[in-house]
Amino acid sequence: MIATAIAIQEATKDAVHDDMSMAIASQLLHARNEMSDNDFAQMLFKYSALLSSLTATLVTNVLLTESEMDAMINEINEFDSLGKDITDGN
């Protein structure tokens, strides 16, 4: 359990220190006064979305084996297909 918690903590740290995450954070920090409020809000949203999705991906890789990940993806695809069948593809 402790090893898993440490691995999750490391995955979170890796997401924050990812090259793309750091580049966007740097842009936000250094160019804030040169951006319009709208551009700043968009950049902040992109940073948040990138960090969230990367963290979720890295943590998922810690918690699930490759076969569990494959099973989860297959179930997601089945639900997606079922949803499309229910809504006639819309």
Stockholm file with secondary structure:
# STOCKHOLM 1.0

chainA/1-90         MIATAIAIQEATKDAVHDDMSMAIASQLLHARNEMSDNDFAQMLFKYSALLSSLTATLVTNVLLTESEMDAMINEINEFDSLGKDITDGN
#=GR chainA/1-90 SS CHHHHHHHHHHHHHHHTCHHHHHHHHHHHHHGGGSCHHHHHHHHHHHHHHHHHHHHHHHHHHHSCHHHHHHHHHHHHHHHHHHHHHTTTC
#=GC SS_cons        CHHHHHHHHHHHHHHHTCHHHHHHHHHHHHHGGGSCHHHHHHHHHHHHHHHHHHHHHHHHHHHSCHHHHHHHHHHHHHHHHHHHHHTTTC
//
